[in-house]
Amino acid sequence: MNADIKNLFSFIKKSPSPFHAVSEITKILHEKGFQKLNEDENWHLETGKKYYVTRNSSSVLAFALSNVEKLKSAPFLVCASHSDSPSFKIKENPEIKSASSIVLNVEKYGGMLLAPWFDRPLSVAGRVIVSEKTGEDRISFKEILVDVDRDLLMIPNLAIHMNRDANEGRRIDVQNEIRPVLSMNERASLLSIVADSAGIPEQEIISHDLFLYNRTEPVQWGAENEFISASKLDDLECAFSTLQGFLHSTTGECEKSSKRHIPVYCVFDNEEVGSASRQGADSTFLSDTLARIAEKLNWSGEDYRIALAKSFMISADNAHAVHPNYVSSADPVNRPKINGGIVIKFNAAQKYTSDGFSAACFKEICRRAGIPFQIFTNNSNTAGGSTLGNISLSHVSIPCVDIGLPQWAMHSPYESAGSKDLEYMIQAISEFYMGKIV
């Protein structure tokens, strides 16, 4: 197992919720010399410095400034991915007494494969909100990240003897069948366990954003170790690999050679539920941040618009590889393979933003980086999904290409991808941020 795969697995294990993912990303950025900015404070930017800003603790944008004060309308090179994955969100007042057990009341977050959630060790992670006095009888609120780091829950299947049509495509009743078992003690309280994990009294918890997560360990497997499997590969694999490419381009000699543009790294939340939140791709987070950068560089309004016209964005969200057991589900020609390289995604209905120009730019990036690329189009009988690119561009209009790493079992709690493709993405994003193509 090479270092990149080890680091990816470590990152995923430390990121059981979007809040933890962004916390890990900001720790890495801080270690690499990036300074934190707050949206509710004035920004004082200096060229030669690197910065990051978060929103809702579940989205983050980072950027680096070199000698751009000497260049009006320096283009932005943006790469975006997302921090969230399909899961189950814990409802308020979650405990339900059922037979001899206490089970939890949950609801779907995003579109997921339901069946793989049964019979797996699960736990709970996210954040809790507590209050703290700040003087003069004023109350402020503080969030505490929580990961109940043990095998806490299970959603047991009903035995085949009592469920003879279980293998006949039976509909799963989410409200009544997806209820994780917590305990046989009728006084068991999830928030008590969460509070104990957070090191605070239960009564201090005012509210929470808590999610189930799969406890199965990431693995590398296959006859030649050519596969990797883990939870949340969609899209933490892209969030991690694009971060590595971004950091490579903003440190050392690469940093010195990148003086004609502004590299921007983005991770948005809520992509799996449509991005329509204040921290999603369909928010003003990206446009607000780019506008503030331009303002602090003393650009005019026209300078800023010229910069956007010269900019370029990569929307990085994992892609479907052709499945060996469901070949007919794929397009008859464009069939990305695991370990076959980065996938450029096209859709005539503009669910993906790739067009002739943006795809040509990314193909040249891959050529210069010496890595393979592949093409994905939906089977024409299948609607397919969408991603960050076209949603973000409704707020910041710049050319964009949609890409991803090929994987199987997308939106399962345990997904599979290729051990070679991770390195391909890191190399391509490093090349992109050098700014020699656009």
C-alpha positions as CSV (number, residue, x, y, z in Angstrom):
1,M,0.0,0.0,0.0
2,N,1.6,3.3,-1.1
3,A,1.6,6.5,1.0
4,D,-1.2,8.2,-0.9
5,I,-3.6,5.3,-0.3
6,K,-2.6,5.1,3.4
7,N,-3.2,8.8,3.7
8,L,-6.5,8.6,1.9
9,F,-7.7,5.8,4.3
10,S,-6.5,7.8,7.3
11,F,-8.4,10.9,6.0
12,I,-11.6,8.9,5.5
13,K,-11.4,7.3,8.9
14,K,-11.0,10.7,10.5
15,S,-14.0,12.1,8.5
16,P,-17.1,10.3,9.6
17,S,-19.2,13.4,9.0
18,P,-18.9,16.5,6.7
19,F,-17.9,18.5,9.8
20,H,-15.0,16.1,10.6
21,A,-13.9,16.2,6.9
22,V,-13.6,19.9,6.9
23,S,-11.9,19.9,10.3
24,E,-9.3,17.5,8.9
25,I,-8.8,19.6,5.8
26,T,-8.3,22.8,7.8
27,K,-5.8,21.1,10.0
28,I,-3.8,20.1,7.0
29,L,-4.1,23.6,5.5
30,H,-2.9,25.1,8.8
31,E,0.1,22.8,8.9
32,K,1.0,24.0,5.4
33,G,1.0,27.6,6.4
34,F,-2.5,28.7,5.5
35,Q,-4.1,31.4,7.7
36,K,-7.7,31.2,8.8
37,L,-10.2,34.0,7.7
38,N,-13.6,34.5,9.2
39,E,-16.5,35.7,7.1
40,D,-17.9,38.0,9.9
41,E,-14.6,39.9,10.1
42,N,-12.6,42.3,7.9
43,W,-10.0,40.5,5.7
44,H,-6.5,41.8,5.5
45,L,-4.8,39.9,2.6
46,E,-1.2,40.0,1.7
47,T,0.5,38.7,-1.4
48,G,2.7,35.8,-0.8
49,K,0.3,34.5,1.9
50,K,-2.2,31.6,1.8
51,Y,-5.7,31.6,3.4
52,Y,-8.8,29.5,4.0
53,V,-12.3,30.3,5.1
54,T,-15.1,27.9,6.3
55,R,-18.9,28.2,6.3
56,N,-21.1,26.2,8.7
57,S,-17.9,24.1,9.5
58,S,-18.9,21.8,6.7
59,S,-17.6,23.7,3.7
60,V,-14.1,25.3,3.1
61,L,-12.4,27.4,0.5
62,A,-8.7,27.9,0.4
63,F,-6.6,30.2,-1.9
64,A,-3.0,31.4,-2.3
65,L,-1.8,34.8,-3.4
66,S,1.6,35.3,-5.1
67,N,2.5,38.5,-7.0
68,V,-1.0,39.1,-8.2
69,E,-1.1,42.7,-6.9
70,K,1.0,43.5,-10.0
71,L,-1.5,41.8,-12.3
72,K,-5.0,43.2,-12.7
73,S,-7.6,40.6,-13.4
74,A,-5.5,37.5,-12.6
75,P,-7.7,34.4,-13.4
76,F,-9.0,32.1,-10.7
77,L,-8.2,28.4,-11.1
78,V,-10.9,26.6,-9.1
79,C,-11.2,23.0,-8.1
80,A,-14.3,21.9,-6.2
81,S,-15.5,18.7,-4.6
82,H,-17.9,17.9,-1.7
83,S,-17.7,16.8,1.9
84,D,-21.0,15.0,2.4
85,S,-22.1,11.4,1.5
86,P,-25.4,9.7,1.6
87,S,-26.3,8.6,5.1
88,F,-29.0,8.6,7.7
89,K,-29.6,11.6,9.9
90,I,-30.6,11.2,13.5
91,K,-34.0,12.8,14.2
92,E,-34.7,14.8,17.2
93,N,-35.9,12.7,20.2
94,P,-34.6,9.6,18.4
95,E,-35.2,6.7,20.9
96,I,-38.1,4.4,20.1
97,K,-39.0,1.5,22.3
98,S,-39.7,-1.6,20.2
99,A,-40.2,-5.1,21.6
100,S,-37.2,-5.7,24.0
101,S,-35.0,-3.1,22.4
102,I,-34.4,0.6,22.0
103,V,-34.1,1.6,18.3
104,L,-33.3,5.0,16.7
105,N,-35.5,7.1,14.5
106,V,-33.6,8.2,11.4
107,E,-34.3,9.7,8.0
108,K,-32.5,9.4,4.7
109,Y,-29.9,12.0,3.7
110,G,-29.3,11.8,0.0
111,G,-30.1,8.9,-2.4
112,M,-28.5,5.8,-1.2
113,L,-28.4,2.0,-1.7
114,L,-30.4,0.9,1.3
115,A,-29.7,-2.8,1.5
116,P,-25.9,-2.6,2.3
117,W,-26.7,-0.7,5.5
118,F,-28.1,-3.8,7.1
119,D,-25.9,-6.1,9.3
120,R,-22.9,-3.7,9.5
121,P,-21.3,-2.2,12.6
122,L,-22.4,1.5,12.7
123,S,-21.9,4.5,14.9
124,V,-22.8,8.1,15.1
125,A,-20.8,11.3,14.3
126,G,-21.5,15.0,13.7
127,R,-21.7,18.0,15.9
128,V,-23.6,19.1,19.0
129,I,-24.4,22.7,19.9
130,V,-24.0,24.0,23.4
131,S,-24.3,27.5,24.9
132,E,-21.7,29.6,26.7
133,K,-22.0,32.9,28.5
134,T,-19.9,35.7,27.1
135,G,-20.6,38.3,29.8
136,E,-23.3,40.9,30.3
137,D,-25.8,38.0,30.3
138,R,-25.2,37.4,26.6
139,I,-25.3,33.9,25.3
140,S,-23.3,32.5,22.4
141,F,-23.4,29.1,20.9
142,K,-20.5,26.7,20.4
143,E,-20.3,23.5,18.4
144,I,-18.4,20.4,19.5
145,L,-17.5,17.7,17.0
146,V,-18.5,14.3,18.1
147,D,-17.5,10.8,17.0
148,V,-18.7,7.9,19.1
149,D,-15.7,5.9,18.1
150,R,-17.0,2.4,18.8
151,D,-19.3,-0.2,17.3
152,L,-22.5,1.2,18.7
153,L,-25.4,0.3,16.4
154,M,-26.6,-2.3,14.0
155,I,-29.6,-2.6,11.6
156,P,-30.3,-6.4,11.7
157,N,-31.9,-8.0,8.7
158,L,-35.1,-10.1,9.1
159,A,-34.2,-13.8,8.7
160,I,-35.1,-15.3,5.3
161,H,-37.4,-17.8,7.1
162,M,-39.7,-14.9,7.9
163,N,-39.1,-12.9,4.8
164,R,-39.2,-15.3,1.9
165,D,-39.4,-12.5,-0.8
166,A,-36.3,-10.7,0.6
167,N,-34.3,-11.6,-2.6
168,E,-37.2,-10.7,-5.0
169,G,-36.7,-6.9,-5.1
170,R,-38.9,-6.2,-2.1
171,R,-39.4,-2.5,-1.2
172,I,-37.6,-1.4,2.0
173,D,-39.8,0.5,4.4
174,V,-37.3,3.2,5.6
175,Q,-39.4,4.4,8.6
176,N,-40.0,1.0,10.1
177,E,-37.1,-1.2,8.8
178,I,-34.2,1.2,8.9
179,R,-34.1,1.6,12.7
180,P,-30.7,1.0,14.2
181,V,-30.7,-1.0,17.4
182,L,-29.1,0.8,20.3
183,S,-29.7,-1.2,23.5
184,M,-31.9,-3.6,25.4
185,N,-31.9,-1.1,28.3
186,E,-35.1,0.9,28.0
187,R,-33.5,3.9,29.7
188,A,-30.7,4.0,27.1
189,S,-30.2,7.5,25.7
190,L,-28.2,8.3,22.5
191,L,-27.5,11.9,23.6
192,S,-26.2,10.6,26.9
193,I,-23.7,8.4,25.0
194,V,-22.9,11.3,22.6
195,A,-22.4,13.7,25.6
196,D,-20.1,11.3,27.3
197,S,-18.0,11.0,24.0
198,A,-17.9,14.8,23.8
199,G,-16.9,15.1,27.5
200,I,-19.8,17.3,28.4
201,P,-23.0,16.9,30.6
202,E,-26.0,15.7,28.5
203,Q,-28.1,18.7,29.7
204,E,-25.7,21.1,28.0
205,I,-26.6,19.8,24.5
206,I,-29.1,22.2,23.0
207,S,-29.3,20.8,19.5
208,H,-27.3,18.5,17.1
209,D,-26.5,17.4,13.6
210,L,-25.7,13.7,13.9
211,F,-25.4,11.0,11.2
212,L,-24.9,7.3,11.0
213,Y,-21.6,6.1,9.6
214,N,-20.2,2.7,8.5
215,R,-17.5,1.3,10.8
216,T,-16.1,-1.1,8.3
217,E,-12.3,-0.5,7.8
218,P,-11.0,0.7,4.4
219,V,-9.0,-2.0,2.6
220,Q,-6.9,-2.6,-0.5
221,W,-7.7,-5.9,-2.3
222,G,-7.6,-7.9,-5.5
223,A,-5.2,-10.4,-7.0
224,E,-2.7,-7.6,-7.5
225,N,-4.0,-5.2,-4.9
226,E,-5.5,-3.2,-7.7
227,F,-8.7,-2.2,-5.8
228,I,-9.5,-0.1,-2.8
229,S,-12.8,-0.1,-0.8
230,A,-14.0,2.3,1.9
231,S,-16.9,4.3,2.9
232,K,-17.4,7.8,1.5
233,L,-15.1,7.4,-1.6
234,D,-17.8,9.6,-3.2
235,D,-16.6,12.2,-2.7
236,L,-13.9,12.2,0.0
237,E,-11.5,10.6,-2.5
238,C,-11.8,13.7,-4.7
239,A,-11.7,16.1,-1.7
240,F,-8.4,14.4,-0.6
241,S,-6.7,14.0,-4.0
242,T,-7.5,17.5,-5.2
243,L,-6.2,18.9,-1.8
244,Q,-2.9,17.1,-2.4
245,G,-2.7,18.6,-5.9
246,F,-3.5,22.0,-4.6
247,L,-0.9,21.8,-1.8
248,H,1.7,20.6,-4.2
249,S,1.1,23.7,-6.4
250,T,1.2,26.2,-3.5
251,T,4.4,25.1,-1.8
252,G,8.1,25.2,-2.7
253,E,9.2,25.7,-6.2
254,C,5.7,25.2,-7.6
255,E,4.5,28.2,-5.6
256,K,7.3,30.4,-7.0
257,S,6.3,29.5,-10.6
258,S,2.6,30.2,-10.1
259,K,2.4,34.0,-10.2
260,R,-0.1,34.6,-13.0
261,H,-3.3,33.2,-11.4
262,I,-5.0,32.6,-8.1
263,P,-5.4,28.9,-7.2
264,V,-8.7,28.2,-5.3
265,Y,-9.6,24.9,-3.5
266,C,-13.2,24.3,-2.6
267,V,-15.1,21.6,-0.7
268,F,-18.9,22.2,-0.5
269,D,-21.5,20.5,1.7
270,N,-25.0,19.2,0.8
271,E,-24.2,18.1,-2.7
272,E,-26.1,14.8,-2.1
273,V,-29.3,16.7,-1.3
274,G,-29.2,19.3,-4.1
275,S,-26.7,21.9,-2.8
276,A,-29.4,24.4,-1.9
277,S,-28.0,25.5,1.4
278,R,-25.9,28.4,2.6
279,Q,-22.8,26.2,2.5
280,G,-23.6,24.3,-0.7
281,A,-22.5,24.8,-4.3
282,D,-25.9,26.6,-4.9
283,S,-24.9,29.2,-2.3
284,T,-23.0,32.5,-2.5
285,F,-20.0,31.0,-0.7
286,L,-17.7,30.8,-3.8
287,S,-18.9,34.1,-5.3
288,D,-18.6,35.9,-2.0
289,T,-15.1,34.7,-1.5
290,L,-13.9,35.5,-5.0
291,A,-15.4,39.0,-4.8
292,R,-13.8,39.7,-1.5
293,I,-10.4,38.6,-2.9
294,A,-10.8,41.0,-5.8
295,E,-11.9,43.8,-3.5
296,K,-8.9,43.3,-1.3
297,L,-6.6,43.4,-4.3
298,N,-8.1,46.7,-5.3
299,W,-9.6,45.4,-8.5
300,S,-12.4,47.4,-10.1
301,G,-15.7,45.7,-10.9
302,E,-14.6,45.4,-14.5
303,D,-11.3,43.9,-13.4
304,Y,-13.1,41.2,-11.5
305,R,-15.4,40.4,-14.4
306,I,-12.5,40.1,-16.7
307,A,-10.8,37.8,-14.2
308,L,-13.9,35.5,-14.2
309,A,-14.0,35.4,-18.0
310,K,-10.3,34.2,-18.0
311,S,-10.9,31.7,-15.1
312,F,-11.5,28.0,-15.2
313,M,-13.1,25.5,-12.8
314,I,-12.8,21.7,-12.3
315,S,-15.8,20.0,-10.7
316,A,-14.4,16.8,-9.1
317,D,-17.0,14.2,-8.1
318,N,-16.5,10.5,-8.6
319,A,-17.8,8.8,-11.7
320,H,-19.4,5.4,-12.6
321,A,-17.0,2.7,-13.8
322,V,-18.5,-0.1,-16.0
323,H,-19.6,-2.9,-13.7
324,P,-18.5,-6.4,-14.7
325,N,-21.8,-7.9,-13.7
326,Y,-24.0,-5.1,-15.2
327,V,-22.3,-4.2,-18.4
328,S,-25.6,-3.4,-20.2
329,S,-26.2,-0.6,-17.7
330,A,-23.4,1.4,-19.2
331,D,-23.2,3.3,-22.5
332,P,-22.2,1.0,-25.3
333,V,-19.1,2.9,-26.2
334,N,-18.0,5.2,-23.3
335,R,-17.3,2.8,-20.5
336,P,-14.8,4.0,-18.0
337,K,-12.7,1.3,-16.3
338,I,-11.3,1.2,-12.8
339,N,-7.6,2.1,-12.9
340,G,-8.1,3.5,-16.5
341,G,-7.6,7.1,-15.6
342,I,-9.6,10.2,-14.7
343,V,-13.1,10.3,-16.1
344,I,-14.4,13.4,-18.0
345,K,-18.2,13.4,-17.7
346,F,-20.6,14.6,-20.4
347,N,-24.4,15.1,-20.4
348,A,-26.5,16.7,-23.2
349,A,-28.9,18.0,-20.6
350,Q,-26.1,19.9,-18.9
351,K,-26.2,17.9,-15.7
352,Y,-22.5,17.9,-16.2
353,T,-20.8,21.1,-17.5
354,S,-18.1,19.6,-19.7
355,D,-18.2,20.9,-23.3
356,G,-15.8,20.8,-26.2
357,F,-13.7,23.6,-24.9
358,S,-13.5,22.6,-21.2
359,A,-12.9,19.0,-22.1
360,A,-10.1,20.0,-24.5
361,C,-8.4,21.9,-21.7
362,F,-8.6,19.0,-19.3
363,K,-7.4,16.5,-21.9
364,E,-4.3,18.7,-22.4
365,I,-3.7,18.9,-18.7
366,C,-3.8,15.1,-18.6
367,R,-1.4,14.9,-21.6
368,R,1.1,17.2,-20.0
369,A,0.8,15.3,-16.7
370,G,1.4,12.0,-18.6
371,I,-1.8,10.4,-17.2
372,P,-4.7,8.6,-18.9
373,F,-8.3,9.9,-19.1
374,Q,-11.6,8.3,-20.0
375,I,-15.0,9.5,-21.1
376,F,-18.4,8.9,-19.3
377,T,-21.8,9.4,-20.9
378,N,-25.0,7.9,-19.5
379,N,-26.8,5.0,-21.1
380,S,-29.4,6.9,-23.1
381,N,-32.2,5.1,-21.3
382,T,-30.9,6.2,-17.9
383,A,-31.4,9.7,-16.5
384,G,-28.1,9.7,-14.5
385,G,-27.1,12.1,-11.8
386,S,-25.7,15.6,-11.5
387,T,-23.0,17.3,-9.5
388,L,-21.4,20.6,-8.4
389,G,-20.3,22.2,-11.6
390,N,-23.5,23.4,-13.2
391,I,-24.9,24.5,-9.8
392,S,-21.9,26.6,-8.9
393,L,-21.9,28.2,-12.3
394,S,-25.3,29.8,-11.7
395,H,-23.5,32.1,-9.2
396,V,-20.0,32.3,-10.8
397,S,-20.0,32.0,-14.5
398,I,-16.7,30.5,-15.7
399,P,-15.8,27.6,-18.0
400,C,-15.9,24.3,-16.2
401,V,-15.3,20.6,-16.7
402,D,-16.8,17.8,-14.7
403,I,-14.5,15.0,-13.8
404,G,-14.2,12.1,-11.3
405,L,-12.5,8.9,-10.4
406,P,-14.1,5.7,-11.6
407,Q,-15.8,3.6,-8.9
408,W,-18.4,0.9,-8.3
409,A,-21.3,0.8,-5.8
410,M,-21.7,4.6,-5.7
411,H,-23.9,5.7,-2.8
412,S,-23.4,2.4,-1.0
413,P,-22.0,2.7,2.6
414,Y,-19.0,0.8,1.3
415,E,-17.7,1.7,-2.2
416,S,-14.9,0.4,-4.4
417,A,-12.4,2.1,-6.7
418,G,-8.9,1.7,-8.2
419,S,-5.6,1.9,-6.5
420,K,-3.9,3.6,-9.4
421,D,-6.5,6.3,-10.1
422,L,-5.8,8.2,-6.9
423,E,-2.3,9.1,-8.0
424,Y,-3.6,10.1,-11.5
425,M,-5.9,12.7,-9.9
426,I,-3.2,14.1,-7.7
427,Q,-0.9,14.5,-10.7
428,A,-3.6,16.1,-12.9
429,I,-4.7,18.6,-10.3
430,S,-1.1,19.6,-9.6
431,E,-0.7,20.2,-13.3
432,F,-3.9,22.2,-13.5
433,Y,-2.9,24.6,-10.7
434,M,0.4,25.4,-12.5
435,G,-1.8,27.5,-14.8
436,K,-0.2,26.7,-18.1
437,I,-3.3,25.6,-20.0
438,V,-5.9,28.3,-19.2
